[in-house]
Amino acid sequence: MLSTVQLKYKSSYISVDINDKNLYAILNPQDLPGVKEPFSEVRNAINNPVNSPSLKELAKGKKRVVILASDISRPSPSHILVPPIVEELNKAGVRYSDIKVVFGLGYHRKHTEEEKKKLVGEDVYSKVRCIDHDINDCVYLGTTKRGTPVEVFRPVAEADLLIATGNLEFHYKAGYSGGDKALLPGVCSKKTIETNHVMMIRPGTMPGKADGNPMREDIEEAGRIAGVKFIVNAVLNSHKEIVKVVAGDPVKAHREGAKYIDKMYKRNIEEKVDVVIASCGGFPKDINLYQAQKGLENASFAVRDGGSIILLAECREGLGEATFEDWMLRAKTPHDCVEWIQQEFKLGAHKAAVICMVLERAKVYLVSGLDENLVRDIFFIPAKSVQQALDKSLKEYGEKAKVLVMPYANSTLPYVE
């Protein structure tokens, strides 16, 4: 018997026929429903903090309160998270003039005033000062045990109460977003960000793992050095609806929120398989190879060493990032990129190194709109269709080969217990 599986590719679907005896599993996310009253959910989380004094208690007598908020490139619902925080601070006697919202840009561009207003909502924007992080105005606060100098945006370093907001999702190397990631990379210097990001090639850095992850633990130590005292994080489903808000201790509350991400998107498999078919989820998630990396990384956790990944990514905008493209095209072997990132960290190039780490242990067929010669130049195997790549793989691995399908590889994380 054959099973026909529909997979998103660019703005439509393509299908592949898989023999039932080879089809090991189809991994789909299991969304939780969005809450009916998002603002009430935030207030409830603030009033019931995880392993922390209340925000009102922390805020008493404070004169320089900073709320860290995500920039416009992130899905964090700051317009829902920040107003109840400001409301609570006000109840504790903190004046609006003593509160700042700082947008964590990392390396990203600055916002327009209209964007700032959109991010936090008109009411907050009209009452408190909202400013962008300046990567060139950072002060040194200490060094983590892993050697990361903690250099933080001056107004953040001068705060007497530091609150971090954000959303929780898998991060391909730091385990999860959220928590102290609002501080690092959000409001740190270039030197701090790059020193921390070099850790992404160390063992233990992977999505869905926080404890024992050197990159995440370094970020959290930086948070302690900088004085992050309280977090308010949202967990979103695939429709970007809030399913849960957690608040309180930067580590304990973060781990509580991570449980909901795991429930929706982590999928247990008993063993690694010969072939993984991975769709990034169609446009815009497959707009370029730089974005498609997330789906490839997740698929790599399900494939055995020497197996094959069949990646569906249209890549209508090509490779997608200049430094990433430069490294992929200059490398003579995948290992070149892995070696280069250890010698000098470069943003953009880091994803070339991460992709090449996958290419070193598995064949990767790419079903895309890219020129076949370009695909070969970057160490992928071009395929005209998923069916063609699957048939080749089955011929190579034999009639007992196991095939796993990931229709939403960008958000679904397989793991072997």
Secondary structure by P-SEA (a helix, b strand, c coil): cbbbbbbbcccbbbbbbbccccccbbbbbbbccccccaaaaaaaaaaccccccccccccccccbbbbbbbccccccccccccaaaaaaaaaaccccccbbbbbbcccbbbbcaaaaaaaccaaaaacbbbbbbbccccccccccccccccccccccccccbbbbbbbbcccccccccccccccccccccaaaaaaaaccccccccccccccccaaaaaaaaaaaaacccbbbbbbbcccccccccccccccaaaaaaaaaaaaccbbbbcccccbbbbbccccccccccccaaaaaaaaaaaccccbbbbcccccccccccaaaaaaaaaccccaaaaaaaaacccccaaaaaaaaaaaacbbbbbbccccaaaaaaacbbbbccaaaaaaaaaaaacccbbbbbbcccccbbbbcc
